[in-house]
């Protein structure tokens, strides 16, 4: 991970919290090849060396658009091979978000269409502003969701609702996204980042090893049966017992003070 990227803005609003802003406002924050390369680098770094950060927030530049999906102007005239090569980069971005060992929160500040909706679906959870809109529009373009949309949407809203969303390519509102379980909270546009940052701050204040183990347990458990998932949970739990943070958490509770977790 570098300090600056061509298509992203990276900030650290507080220690341990990484804010990633999709920064192509003149192109509706659409994902072009360079943004794919930049996003891949960020999430690869978080996978390999996650200790610096305890939570990631992703939002879009401006007040109206989170991400319009793939940049169709850049894609216009691409050969089949060029299209597939670019899409391979986008695939690694989505996998990088899913595999990120620390929580990733979407702050959806406006329209999230196509790959924008898919990106949100790959994150751990999402808050949206009231002016946010979502859609998986790919079938109206002769393709289909290829950024995990056919996988994350059914898991979030159920298969029957997901089929309607994908087959019709019809946009849906922030309120519908909340009702269906695709986002966790809907707030006024001017209150979005405060709401997200408050939640992210609470995550950052908790024991980072505990958060990572809990996330791993949830993700692996969802891929298997309940009994196997319970064994995975206990394995994750037992790894926390000898940590400094476990000792600090119990000591702080008994001393009636805020715990100072070190991630050790």
HELIX and SHEET records of a PDB file:
HELIX    1   1 UNK A   25  UNK A   27  5                                   3    
HELIX    2   2 UNK A   33  UNK A   48  1                                  16    
HELIX    3   3 UNK A   72  UNK A   75  1                                   4    
HELIX    4   4 UNK A   80  UNK A   99  1                                  20    
HELIX    5   5 UNK A  115  UNK A  122  1                                   8    
HELIX    6   6 UNK A  138  UNK A  141  5                                   4    
HELIX    7   7 UNK A  149  UNK A  157  1                                   9    
HELIX    8   8 UNK A  159  UNK A  168  1                                  10    
HELIX    9   9 UNK A  174  UNK A  180  1                                   7    
HELIX   10  10 UNK A  189  UNK A  191  5                                   3    
HELIX   11  11 UNK A  192  UNK A  205  1                                  14    
HELIX   12  12 UNK A  208  UNK A  221  1                                  14    
HELIX   13  13 UNK A  226  UNK A  241  1                                  16    
HELIX   14  14 UNK A  244  UNK A  254  1                                  11    
SHEET    1   A 6 UNK A   8  UNK A  14  0                                        
SHEET    2   A 6 UNK A  17  UNK A  22 -1                                        
SHEET    3   A 6 UNK A  55  UNK A  60  1                                        
SHEET    4   A 6 UNK A 103  UNK A 108  1                                        
SHEET    5   A 6 UNK A 125  UNK A 129  1                                        
SHEET    6   A 6 UNK A 185  UNK A 187  1                                        
SHEET    1   B 4 UNK A  65  UNK A  67  0                                        
SHEET    2   B 4 UNK A 111  UNK A 113  1                                        
SHEET    3   B 4 UNK A 133  UNK A 135  1                                        
SHEET    4   B 4 UNK A 172  UNK A 173 -1                                        
END                                                                             
